[in-house]
Amino acid sequence: MVDHDQQEERDKGNDHQKEVKIEVDNHPQHIAPGTYVISVYKTLVKVAAEKELDQVVNGQLTALDDSASVAIKGGEVFFSHTRRGGSS
């Protein structure tokens, strides 16, 4: 009987670890850890496809290309904004 209870506790603990906390536009969100293509990640965190997404890395904003990938471990901070026009 004790083994069953211990297994239930382990299972509960695993459920709790399936998602990690991140921040997008000053709003906390929870998402499963892993590597995401930015275009897919934006959909998951409810950032409009036409917006650009930046990640705070070592205190600096780093622009993320939609075709790039990002590794989510927990604690990451992101900001979305209107795309800036480029010159030819």
C-alpha positions as CSV (number, residue, x, y, z in Angstrom):
1,M,0.0,0.0,0.0
2,V,2.8,2.4,0.8
3,D,4.4,1.8,-2.7
4,H,1.1,2.9,-4.3
5,D,1.0,6.1,-2.3
6,Q,4.6,6.8,-3.1
7,Q,3.9,6.3,-6.8
8,E,1.0,8.7,-6.6
9,E,3.2,11.3,-5.0
10,R,5.8,10.9,-7.8
11,D,3.1,11.2,-10.4
12,K,1.8,14.4,-8.9
13,G,5.3,15.7,-8.8
14,N,5.8,14.9,-12.5
15,D,2.6,16.7,-13.4
16,H,3.9,19.8,-11.6
17,Q,7.2,19.7,-13.6
18,K,5.6,19.4,-17.0
19,E,5.3,23.2,-17.3
20,V,7.7,26.0,-16.4
21,K,7.1,29.6,-15.8
22,I,8.1,32.2,-18.5
23,E,7.1,35.8,-19.0
24,V,5.8,37.4,-22.2
25,D,5.0,41.1,-22.3
26,N,5.1,41.3,-18.5
27,H,2.6,38.5,-18.2
28,P,3.6,35.2,-16.5
29,Q,2.7,32.1,-18.5
30,H,3.3,28.4,-18.1
31,I,4.6,26.2,-20.9
32,A,6.2,22.8,-21.3
33,P,10.0,23.0,-21.4
34,G,11.7,22.1,-24.6
35,T,12.9,23.6,-27.9
36,Y,10.4,25.5,-30.0
37,V,10.5,27.1,-33.5
38,I,9.7,30.8,-32.9
39,S,6.7,30.9,-35.2
40,V,5.1,28.0,-33.3
41,Y,6.2,29.4,-29.9
42,K,4.5,32.7,-30.7
43,T,1.2,30.9,-31.3
44,L,1.5,29.0,-28.0
45,V,2.1,32.1,-26.0
46,K,-0.5,34.1,-27.9
47,V,1.8,36.6,-29.7
48,A,0.4,37.7,-33.1
49,A,2.3,36.2,-36.0
50,E,2.9,39.7,-37.5
51,K,4.7,40.8,-34.4
52,E,8.4,40.4,-33.7
53,L,9.5,38.6,-30.6
54,D,12.6,39.5,-28.5
55,Q,14.1,37.6,-25.7
56,V,16.0,39.2,-22.7
57,V,19.4,37.5,-22.7
58,N,22.0,38.7,-20.1
59,G,20.0,41.9,-19.7
60,Q,19.9,42.7,-23.4
61,L,17.0,42.3,-25.9
62,T,17.8,39.8,-28.6
63,A,15.6,39.7,-31.7
64,L,14.3,36.2,-32.5
65,D,13.8,35.2,-36.2
66,D,10.5,33.3,-36.8
67,S,12.5,30.4,-38.3
68,A,14.9,30.2,-35.4
69,S,14.5,28.0,-32.3
70,V,14.4,28.8,-28.6
71,A,15.1,26.5,-25.7
72,I,12.7,26.9,-22.9
73,K,13.9,25.8,-19.4
74,G,11.9,28.2,-17.2
75,G,12.5,31.8,-16.3
76,E,12.8,33.1,-19.8
77,V,11.5,36.7,-20.5
78,F,10.2,37.8,-23.9
79,F,8.7,41.0,-25.3
80,S,6.7,41.3,-28.5
81,H,6.5,44.5,-30.7
82,T,5.5,45.7,-34.1
83,R,8.1,44.7,-36.7
84,R,10.4,47.5,-37.7
85,G,10.6,48.3,-41.4
86,G,13.8,47.5,-43.2
87,S,15.5,49.3,-45.9
88,S,16.6,47.8,-49.2
